[in-house]
């Protein structure tokens, strides 16, 4: 598999630009994981941290699910990898946790996110509320937050990948 990354258009309208940057960052995380074994993907950054590429993908699956399914569309979509008893469950990996499962789940959540977002304008307010704060958000805020979330974690992914096999890149 070779991940193709597309730079967002430089003269697009606001929605196209936001969606383009979100897609770019989704593709970047996939690219950072490309070509690694499950063992390498489970490799933690440095003790005591449990941060790993596989954990980041699982985290982003839950983040996609939370914002686009629970908050935006008010779907009953419980967390996939974490719980109230284990808020960092996505990073608590075992030998049974695989790229195939995490990638398939993550891509499924991205598809659900795209479908839900397509029903809203940038100014539409979410049908659901944030589970902790009870706030509602417009789609513009959710897109902007998701770009920030991916950008931050892609920085982590850069460091993790370099530690694993020396690969660097934007």
GUMAR-230042 format. One record per residue (C-alpha): residue in three letters; x, y, z. Coordinates in steps of 0.02 Angstrom, whole numbers, padded with zeros to 5 digits, always signed. Example, Ala and Ser with C-alpha at 12.3 -4.5 7.8 and 13.67 -1.06 7.14 Angstrom:
ALA+00615-00225+00390SER+00684-00053+00357
This chain:
UNK+00000+00000+00000UNK+00064+00172-00045UNK-00026+00316+00036UNK-00058+00459-00083UNK-00061+00630-00002UNK-00143+00774-00091UNK-00102+00953-00047UNK-00260+01057-00021UNK-00304+01181-00156UNK-00230+01353-00126UNK-00379+01451-00193UNK-00527+01344-00137UNK-00681+01402-00045UNK-00681+01383+00144UNK-00765+01213+00156UNK-00659+01135+00019UNK-00503+01204+00104UNK-00551+01137+00276UNK-00596+00967+00206UNK-00436+00966+00103UNK-00325+01000+00254UNK-00416+00870+00358UNK-00392+00741+00221UNK-00209+00788+00203UNK-00179+00759+00388UNK-00276+00595+00387UNK-00167+00537+00242UNK-00010+00595+00333UNK-00045+00485+00484UNK-00075+00335+00370UNK+00088+00375+00278UNK+00185+00381+00442UNK+00124+00204+00481UNK+00156+00133+00308UNK+00272-00015+00288UNK+00292-00055+00473UNK+00254-00219+00560UNK+00126-00232+00699UNK+00269-00246+00822UNK+00347-00084+00758UNK+00178+00003+00760UNK+00156-00048+00943UNK+00329+00020+00990UNK+00311+00152+01125UNK+00404+00316+01109UNK+00506+00310+01269UNK+00465+00248+01444UNK+00358+00287+01538UNK+00255+00348+01389UNK+00144+00220+01301UNK+00127+00330+01147UNK+00142+00226+00987UNK+00090+00241+00806UNK-00042+00106+00827UNK-00106+00195+00982UNK-00118+00358+00884UNK-00221+00275+00747UNK-00337+00199+00878UNK-00348+00368+00964UNK-00394+00456+00802UNK-00527+00324+00765UNK-00608+00370+00931UNK-00585+00557+00900UNK-00668+00543+00728UNK-00809+00442+00807UNK-00833+00564+00950UNK-00840+00725+00849UNK-00929+00669+00691UNK-01045+00535+00757UNK-01083+00577+00939UNK-01068+00766+00938UNK-01111+00817+00759UNK-01245+00687+00719UNK-01300+00638+00896UNK-01275+00452+00860UNK-01264+00325+00999UNK-01083+00278+00964UNK-00991+00223+01121UNK-00801+00237+01128UNK-00705+00101+01038UNK-00543+00088+01136UNK-00562+00189+01295UNK-00686+00194+01438UNK-00722+00299+01592UNK-00617+00172+01688UNK-00473+00180+01562UNK-00469+00351+01479UNK-00307+00306+01386UNK-00364+00132+01332UNK-00318+00165+01150UNK-00135+00172+01202UNK-00139+00015+01312UNK-00090-00109+01177UNK-00068-00296+01183UNK+00003-00421+01059UNK-00175-00450+00999UNK-00192-00271+00937UNK-00156-00261+00750UNK-00137-00133+00613UNK-00268-00224+00509UNK-00402-00202+00643UNK-00353-00025+00692UNK-00336+00036+00512UNK-00502-00040+00459UNK-00590+00036+00610UNK-00508+00206+00583UNK-00554+00209+00398UNK-00733+00159+00442UNK-00745+00305+00562UNK-00674+00423+00430UNK-00807+00365+00307UNK-00943+00392+00438UNK-00870+00564+00473UNK-00876+00612+00289UNK-01055+00552+00272UNK-01114+00644+00427UNK-01022+00805+00384UNK-01100+00806+00210UNK-01271+00833+00291UNK-01216+00996+00375UNK-01162+01169+00321UNK-01011+01246+00406UNK-01129+01354+00512UNK-01249+01215+00563UNK-01245+01176+00748UNK-01215+00997+00803UNK-01364+00888+00845UNK-01271+00813+00992UNK-01169+00886+01134UNK-00994+00860+01200UNK-01002+00719+01327UNK-00909+00814+01463UNK-00953+00997+01436UNK-01127+00984+01359UNK-01077+01112+01226UNK-01135+01111+01046UNK-01020+01157+00900UNK-01038+01210+00720UNK-00957+01103+00586UNK-00826+01238+00552UNK-00763+01223+00732UNK-00761+01032+00721UNK-00661+01036+00559UNK-00538+01161+00631UNK-00519+01059+00790UNK-00492+00898+00692UNK-00357+00979+00586UNK-00271+01037+00746UNK-00289+00865+00825UNK-00213+00775+00676UNK-00075+00904+00653UNK-00021+00887+00835UNK-00023+00697+00828UNK+00064+00694+00660UNK+00207+00784+00747UNK+00210+00642+00873UNK+00204+00518+00728UNK+00356+00601+00648UNK+00458+00571+00805UNK+00392+00394+00831UNK+00431+00344+00652UNK+00606+00418+00659UNK+00639+00320+00819UNK+00577+00158+00741UNK+00673+00158+00577UNK+00751+00328+00550UNK+00622+00381+00419UNK+00589+00567+00416UNK+00483+00679+00309UNK+00345+00806+00314
